[in-house]
Amino acid sequence: MNAAVDILKIHHQESMIEDRFWDELQRDLRERVSPMFWSHLTKDLLLEPTNIVPTFSHAVNELHSILTHHLACCDKLEWVRTYVNPSKKYCKSGQFLMQRYFKAILFFIPPAHFHDIVYQFYSKAFKVFHTSAHSNDEVELETIKCDGCSLELDSCQCSDIMKTFHVVNRQLNEVGVLERVSGESVTAIIHQRIKHHIEQTCQGNFEVSYLDNLEKWLNTVVLNWLSLVYTQEGASISAFKDRLFHYMYQTYAQVRISELFNIIVEYPESEPALNDLKTCMISIEKNNLRTKLVSSLKNALETRLLHPGVNTSDILTAYISAIRALRLLDPSGVILELVCEPVRKYLRSRDDTVRSVVASLTEDGSSELSEELCKGQSLVLEDTLDSEDEDETDWRAWTPDPVDADTDACRGSRSRRTSDIISMLVNIYGSKELFVNEYRTLLADRLLTQYDYNTQREIRYLELLKLRFGESSLHYCEVMLKDVADSKRINSLIAEKNEKTEDGDEEVAEKKDAIAVSGMLLSAQFWPPFREEKVELPEVMQASLQKYKDAYEELKGNRTLTWRPHLGLMNIEIELKGGKILDLSVSPVHAAIIMQFQEKNKWTIDGLSSALHMPSSSLRRKITYWQGQGLLREDSTDTFILVEEQKGKSLDVLVEEDDMESAMASSHDQREEELQVFWSYIVGMLTNLESLPLERIHSMLKMFAMQGPCSTECSLQELKSFLDRKVKDQKLMYNSGVYRLPKPGN
């Protein structure tokens, strides 16, 4: 060989040796090695899964044998390089170039099914490894198949598969194509196994933290198997480890995000799941998880919560849980603000939201809002937070808002971070007056439905509400409670006076048919408007009320009483034929109806309506109560007779809810009365300016009629509805986008 090389050097053709070697190597790889290798790995192999492991192993073994032979030639090439030019340093060795040719020619464009074959091979190896790593010492007798290779235990091939697995990895590594061949498939297998393990282990269970167990599983199972694949590539495994932990956190976070609505509903029991999700979001902060979380949760809330089929109380409960859970997940409050904006908007559209909040605040028993009320914190409204409040915070503990914070949604981050649950509910409407007025109505209802004059419970809640809303806002409520206490005292004084009068006056003592009266004396200007109902009570009832009124005027001097005869409660005894006596507590209207049947046993609706000066529709609803008691029966249409001899149980007659309704005027009626304040202003505007569009009327009302602490607010949409009702009542005309007063005579 030396002589041949010397001859080529004499003719300056020594470079021809290396060029010819690489040309022949490429030709051999293209014409012989590549067709032979791919002939083993055909698409039909996927139809026989049991043959994939031995066939793939055989193909890799042949490739390795050919490369070993060619590497011996590379050693001779290195000798020639050194002999020809001993002082020259080659940047790339012959072995390196040969591996490059193998990769370029054999695996430049592999067949599409090749990745499926490699995937099946490594998937089988991982399954065997995972089974052996978690196998128990004791095998159940019923088990007839191996979980690793899926063959019968007598024919188990797990050990052979693992041996083949190790040999194939070593040979591919020596050839230099291990990463090229296995990288994509190994990554896909590990990702699929991580996702499957997370879904099987963690999905649906929120009461336990899983991150530590998942990290341990990743280290002991996945990375151990990965180290068997890349035995001699420590740097590759280290880089792979970081990517796998990132993928595990991302996959776990996505699973929890898909379940976040259920996690919120089950809070605080689901707190471990929230802490795990928070850790994942911090660990992979650069990922788009926050955006996905906001979008997914908003969609879940809108589809599962914000529709007419869900009660307002249930929506409020879910909203309160969302506040607590999302503040744990994101203390800055940005996610809460972005996610719950549709909830706040939907709650504003429901008529019973304020009443549900106030009722939950003051209801008996334990509730989340009543517990919040007992904390005694002051109310934090968004419009009360200014720059001075921001300056008072500790600058060393200050943290900026996330980049997705909506700077226009509120005054600043302080309200998101510091507002408690009650403050956030109040901020739905932006004003505490709505809640104070609703509490007044609720308090009035409670005071007028309990006749024992016991106000200890209401005083306790009032003191707690003062800490939230301020004393000045609840001054009317204090007067209402004082009215109840004064009523109890005045009733005692009048009762004592009547006893003394009866003891000294024999004529008065003989009037045993007089009705004893205990009044609830209310300061009209401090109480909400009452529900109106026309009725004229029987003379005996009016006489008893007049007697009480005279006694009160004598006691108070220049003060008098105006009775609400449809409100209150009467204890009556009804004696039937046969000596049977019924003791009932009914409203004065019900008592007046049944007393009319003492005069005659049969009444028509029209006749009874004339006697009581009461609308027929309202009267008929009241009569259903006595039908339910079995004392009245409809003999013919709109004709009722008294039933004194009852046989069996009373009749099952549906009692209308009207009898159970509030003593106060409805919120709609109260609001309608408040809006009537604007009517005189509107009439004056249209009288002077003839016609005005809606926006101009609203702006002028804001300027002249909505100023001052006690003024009534009115939105543009609410004003439009009010004006449309006036148009329907023919008190206004609307044409071409403007309103005008109707001309006289039209």
Buried (B, 14 or more C-beta within 10 A) or exposed (E): EEEEBEEBEEEEEBEEBBEEBBEEBEEBBEEEBBEEBBEBBEEEBBEEEEEBBEBBBBBBEBBBEBBEEBBEBBEEBBEBBEBBEEEEEEEEEBBEBBBEBBBEBBBEEBEEBBBBBBBBBBBBBBBBBBBBEEEEEEEEEEEEEBBBBBEEEEEBBBEBBBEBBBBBBBBBBBBBBBBBBBBEBBBBBBBEBBBEBBEEBBEEEBEEBBBEEBEEBBEEBBBEBBBBBBEEBEEBBEEBBEEBBBBBBBBBBBBBBBBBBBBBBBBEEBBBBBBBBBBBBEBBEEBEBBEBBBBBBBEBBEEEBBEEEEEBBEBBBBBBBBBBBBBBBBBBBBBBBBBBEBBBEBBEEBEBBBBBBBBBBBEEEEBBBBEBBEEEBEBBBBEEBEEEBBEEEEEEEEEEBBEEBEEEBBBBBBBBBBBBBBBBBBBBBEEBBBBBBBBBBBBBBBBBEBEEBEBEEBBEBBEBBBBBBBEEBBEBBBBBBEBBEBBBEBBEEBBEEBEEEBEEEEEEEEEEEEBEBBBBBBEEEBBBBBBEBEBBBBEEBBBBBBBBBEBBEEEEEEEEBEBBBBBBBBEBEBEBEEEEEEEBEBBBBBBBBBBBBEEEEEBBBEBBBEBBEBEBEBBBBBBBBBBBBBBBBBEEEBBBBBBBEBEEEEBEBEBBEEBEEBBBBBBEEBBEEBBEBBBEBBBEBBEEEEBBEBEBBBEBBBEEBBEEEEBBEBEEEEBBEBBBEBBEEEBBBBEEEBBBBEEEEE
